């Protein structure tokens, strides 16, 4: 029997999260900005109607913001992450298998439900009641078809937020409505190639010969064609896949012109990376440091530095990662007069991740770090708040922190930010 797969995504998720705690935002244009208050990364339907595009820089739309009273918010990832967690908790009451795809999208196993549409509508209603976020649901026999159904449900109010295309007849009727560029996994270059051979819709891609699809877009495009035909090629992950790598990167609120300021940022990123490793029970085998100037500033000299090092033995110890990061940063630091540079972004990447118990060992491995100290460090920062205990090299002023001049309170994760009703 074909397994029904649903995908549920939150409508304009960042905006919807902001509206939960501020009713005055409903019905008015709202945008949420990227890191450093740079570009619009989330827009309400009202903002989209004004012609504000995804990724449009803030400084180019200030006149439109003032003319139409657009409400502007900095990204509040702490709030969004917690709202996402609450939405997933509701999903888990409606299916035993939930695969988190992104902060605002989850694949759901809808096997065994007699009336999937009624079940999905009940779930939508419950998410709205318990969390306050509107969601849309697409149901189909494959992940790619479910994404298509979700896309159609978003754009067509007649489906009231839920569309089930398990019936091949319904699927054949609706797939011509999906532009090929909107199909999951089809990028701009592939979409251009497909349009060049006369394939402009999901239905036309579904009918494309498999050999031609492989020649045009490798096995990845061939799998997409099979998925559109109803053959599941992308597995439903009942268990979260093992991480192979992770990154912690941030843009700086002000340009970093000296090594000490840069290293404060790198220390903070390496510290966070180590915390994430320990949260997932992992150790890393390779660490990479990178930093670069603002590529869009033609009036300043450009520089990008990057160095990698092996971690032997593999580690998740904060002191070990920060020490390795410092060696990489020193090696990558430019020579000569560095005041001419202003580094606007830095980050840490970790690769070759393994569960702690599976790390390779040799006869001559010398244990490094202190697991007990890391346990205490994590416990203190969990109980008393992030950054209660930090390494001295992270500094106290943190001038490199992101700009977030329009950030809303962290309503659900900080006692001091709880809304007060008077």
HELIX and SHEET records of a PDB file:
HELIX    1   1 UNK A   13  UNK A   20  1                                   8    
HELIX    2   2 UNK A   23  UNK A   25  5                                   3    
HELIX    3   3 UNK A   35  UNK A   37  5                                   3    
HELIX    4   4 UNK A   45  UNK A   49  1                                   5    
HELIX    5   5 UNK A   58  UNK A   60  5                                   3    
HELIX    6   6 UNK A   62  UNK A   68  1                                   7    
HELIX    7   7 UNK A   77  UNK A   91  1                                  15    
HELIX    8   8 UNK A  116  UNK A  130  1                                  15    
HELIX    9   9 UNK A  143  UNK A  155  1                                  13    
HELIX   10  10 UNK A  157  UNK A  159  5                                   3    
HELIX   11  11 UNK A  168  UNK A  174  1                                   7    
HELIX   12  12 UNK A  175  UNK A  177  5                                   3    
HELIX   13  13 UNK A  180  UNK A  182  5                                   3    
HELIX   14  14 UNK A  188  UNK A  196  1                                   9    
HELIX   15  15 UNK A  202  UNK A  206  1                                   5    
HELIX   16  16 UNK A  210  UNK A  228  1                                  19    
HELIX   17  17 UNK A  259  UNK A  279  1                                  21    
HELIX   18  18 UNK A  318  UNK A  332  1                                  15    
HELIX   19  19 UNK A  356  UNK A  358  5                                   3    
HELIX   20  20 UNK A  371  UNK A  384  1                                  14    
HELIX   21  21 UNK A  392  UNK A  394  5                                   3    
HELIX   22  22 UNK A  415  UNK A  417  5                                   3    
SHEET    1   A 5 UNK A  98  UNK A 102  0                                        
SHEET    2   A 5 UNK A 105  UNK A 109 -1                                        
SHEET    3   A 5 UNK A   5  UNK A  10 -1                                        
SHEET    4   A 5 UNK A 135  UNK A 140 -1                                        
SHEET    5   A 5 UNK A 162  UNK A 164  1                                        
SHEET    1   B 3 UNK A  40  UNK A  43  0                                        
SHEET    2   B 3 UNK A  30  UNK A  33 -1                                        
SHEET    3   B 3 UNK A  71  UNK A  73  1                                        
SHEET    1   C 4 UNK A 245  UNK A 256  0                                        
SHEET    2   C 4 UNK A 343  UNK A 351 -1                                        
SHEET    3   C 4 UNK A 282  UNK A 293 -1                                        
SHEET    4   C 4 UNK A 304  UNK A 315 -1                                        
SHEET    1   D 4 UNK A 245  UNK A 256  0                                        
SHEET    2   D 4 UNK A 343  UNK A 351 -1                                        
SHEET    3   D 4 UNK A 282  UNK A 293 -1                                        
SHEET    4   D 4 UNK A 354  UNK A 355 -1                                        
END                                                                             
